[in-house]
């Protein structure tokens, strides 16, 4: 495929395509314990996109979503993988989502909270990963409960335990895994949000760059690439987003 050199330049002005990878969402990216190298669905997509453009790839790795967003917005990275959110959309042009992920609440077994509707009460403190999709969403949605921000999404349950908080919010699979390790915790019965995970590029890179990235994501979905990546990395609980 012939790609307009101007678009390649828009994505990789340094000659190397810098992908912002967030390790704070274990469904999409993790670090190999032996080699220390990042791996996961978002890493696979980043490599495929660099091959599509015909430029070398550099992974710029962060431990939290907010830092990953800032890197792309500030053009310290060229594109990234984010939950779609209107606040982030002020500086980032999102593709349609490639994966859908569920957000859930976690409480102690003896908690009086049994439904999502009971979370938003003045006596409840809800811990979220700072700058995560849950943080942005619940900051808008919760009117009475207090939001407490953990440094990263993977530290939410530990913060919840250490500070004796009432509710933890995050990726269903992360919460389930942490609950299994600790014991005495339970998830509420229904999700409070569906997170639309998309690729994104700074709006300053221009509309052609955003259009190309969007077309790439659609190809990755319809070709089966995303589904195969989820299977290869043994990811349960996330689904391929429907075609845009």
C-alpha positions in Angstrom: 0.0 0.0 0.0 1.3 3.4 -0.9 1.1 5.8 2.0 1.3 9.6 1.7 4.8 10.5 2.9 3.3 13.5 4.6 1.1 11.3 6.8 4.1 9.1 7.7 6.0 12.3 8.6 3.0 13.5 10.7 3.1 10.3 12.7 6.9 9.9 13.0 8.5 13.3 12.7 11.7 12.0 14.4 11.9 9.1 11.9 10.9 6.6 14.7 7.3 5.9 15.6 6.9 6.3 19.4 4.0 4.3 20.9 2.7 5.3 24.3 2.1 2.1 26.2 0.1 2.1 29.5 1.0 -0.8 31.8 -1.7 0.3 34.2 -4.3 -1.6 32.3 -3.2 -5.3 32.5 -5.8 -6.4 29.9 -3.9 -4.5 27.2 -0.3 -4.4 28.3 2.1 -6.1 30.8 5.8 -6.4 31.4 7.5 -9.8 31.0 8.9 -10.8 34.4 12.0 -12.4 32.9 13.0 -9.9 30.1 11.3 -6.8 31.3 9.9 -6.2 27.9 6.3 -5.0 27.4 3.8 -7.3 25.8 0.1 -7.4 25.1 -2.6 -6.5 22.7 -1.6 -2.8 22.5 2.0 -3.7 21.9 1.0 -6.1 19.1 -1.1 -3.3 17.5 1.8 -0.8 17.9 4.1 -3.2 16.1 1.6 -3.8 13.3 1.1 -0.1 12.9 4.8 0.6 12.6 5.0 -2.1 9.9 2.1 -0.5 8.2 3.9 2.9 8.0 7.2 1.3 7.3 9.1 3.0 10.1 10.9 1.6 13.2 9.0 1.5 16.5 9.9 2.7 20.0 7.8 1.8 23.0 7.4 4.6 25.5 6.1 2.9 28.6 4.1 4.4 31.5 2.6 3.0 34.7 -0.7 5.0 34.5 -3.2 6.1 31.9 -2.9 9.8 32.7 0.8 9.8 32.0 0.3 8.0 28.8 -2.3 10.5 27.7 0.0 13.4 28.6 2.8 12.0 26.5 0.8 11.9 23.4 -0.9 15.3 24.0 2.5 16.9 24.6 4.0 15.0 21.6 6.6 13.2 23.6 5.0 10.1 22.0 3.3 9.9 18.6 0.2 7.8 19.3 -1.2 5.6 22.0 -3.9 3.4 23.4 -6.6 5.0 25.6 -10.1 4.7 26.9 -12.3 7.1 25.0 -13.2 10.1 27.2 -14.4 13.6 26.3 -11.8 15.2 28.6 -9.0 13.4 26.8 -10.7 14.2 23.5 -9.8 17.9 23.9 -6.3 17.1 22.7 -6.5 13.6 21.3 -8.3 12.4 18.2 -9.6 8.9 18.9 -10.3 6.1 16.6 -13.4 3.9 17.0 -12.8 1.4 19.8 -11.0 -1.8 19.1 -11.8 -3.5 22.5 -14.6 -3.1 25.1 -13.8 -3.6 28.8 -16.1 -3.6 31.8 -15.7 -1.5 34.9 -16.9 -2.8 38.2 -17.0 -1.9 41.9 -15.3 -4.0 44.6 -16.3 -4.0 48.3 -15.6 -6.1 51.4 -17.8 -9.2 52.0 -19.4 -7.5 55.0 -20.1 -4.2 53.2 -23.7 -2.9 53.3 -23.2 -1.9 49.7 -24.8 -4.5 47.4 -25.9 -2.5 44.3 -24.3 0.2 42.1 -27.0 2.6 43.2 -25.8 2.4 46.8 -22.3 3.5 46.0 -23.0 7.2 45.5 -23.6 8.1 49.2 -21.9 10.7 51.3 -20.3 8.1 53.7 -18.6 6.2 50.9 -15.1 6.8 49.6 -14.4 5.3 46.2 -10.8 4.7 45.2 -9.8 4.8 41.5 -6.5 4.9 39.6 -5.5 8.5 39.1 -6.2 9.8 35.6 -7.8 6.5 34.6 -11.0 6.2 32.6 -12.8 5.3 35.8 -11.4 8.5 37.5 -12.7 10.7 34.6 -16.1 9.0 34.4 -16.8 8.8 38.1 -15.6 12.3 38.7 -18.5 13.4 36.4 -21.0 10.8 37.6 -20.7 10.6 41.4 -22.4 13.4 43.2 -22.1 12.5 46.9 -19.4 9.8 47.4 -15.8 11.0 47.8 -13.3 10.0 45.2 -9.8 8.9 46.4 -7.1 8.5 43.8 -4.5 5.8 44.0 -1.2 6.4 42.1 -2.0 3.8 39.4 -4.9 1.4 38.6 -2.9 -1.7 39.7 -2.5 -0.1 43.2 -6.3 0.6 43.7 -7.0 -2.5 45.8 -3.9 -2.0 48.0 -4.9 1.6 48.6 -8.5 0.4 49.3 -7.2 -2.0 52.0 -4.5 0.3 53.4 -6.8 3.2 53.9 -9.9 1.3 55.0 -12.0 2.7 52.1 -15.5 1.6 51.3 -15.4 0.9 47.5 -12.8 0.2 44.9 -13.4 0.8 41.2 -11.5 -0.6 38.2 -11.1 -3.2 35.4 -13.2 -6.2 36.3 -10.3 -8.7 35.7 -7.8 -6.7 37.8 -10.3 -6.5 40.7 -11.1 -10.2 40.5 -7.5 -11.2 40.5 -6.7 -8.9 43.5 -9.8 -10.2 45.4 -8.7 -13.8 44.8 -5.3 -13.0 46.4 -6.6 -11.2 49.4 -9.9 -12.9 50.2 -12.9 -11.4 52.0 -13.8 -9.1 49.0 -16.6 -9.3 46.4 -17.5 -7.5 43.2 -21.0 -6.0 42.8 -23.3 -7.8 40.4 -23.3 -5.3 37.5 -20.8 -3.2 35.7 -21.0 0.6 36.1 -19.5 1.4 32.7 -18.2 -0.1 29.5 -14.8 1.2 28.6 -14.2 1.8 24.9 -10.5 1.2 24.3 -9.2 3.0 21.2 -6.0 4.2 19.6 -5.4 7.9 19.5 -3.1 10.6 18.1 -2.7 14.3 19.1 -5.1 16.5 17.2 -2.1 18.7 16.3 -0.9 16.0 14.0 -3.7 16.8 11.6 -6.9 15.2 10.3 -5.2 12.9 7.8 -3.2 11.2 10.5 -6.4 10.7 12.5 -8.2 9.2 9.5 -5.4 6.8 8.7 -5.2 5.6 12.3 -9.0 5.1 12.3 -8.8 3.1 9.1 -6.0 1.0 10.5 -8.1 0.1 13.6 -11.0 -1.0 11.5 -8.7 -3.3 9.4 -7.3 -4.8 12.6 -10.8 -5.6 13.8 -12.3 -7.0 10.6 -9.2 -9.0 9.8 -9.4 -10.9 13.1 -6.1 -9.4 14.3 -7.5 -8.0 17.6 -9.5 -11.2 18.3 -6.3 -13.3 17.8 -4.3 -11.0 20.0 -6.8 -11.3 22.8 -6.7 -15.1 22.5 -2.9 -15.2 22.2 -2.5 -13.3 25.5 -5.3 -15.3 27.2 -7.4 -12.2 27.9 -10.8 -13.0 29.3 -13.6 -10.5 29.8 -12.7 -8.2 27.0 -14.4 -8.3 23.6 -13.6 -7.0 20.2 -15.6 -3.8 19.5 -18.0 -3.9 16.6 -17.1 -2.3 13.3 -17.5 1.4 13.2 
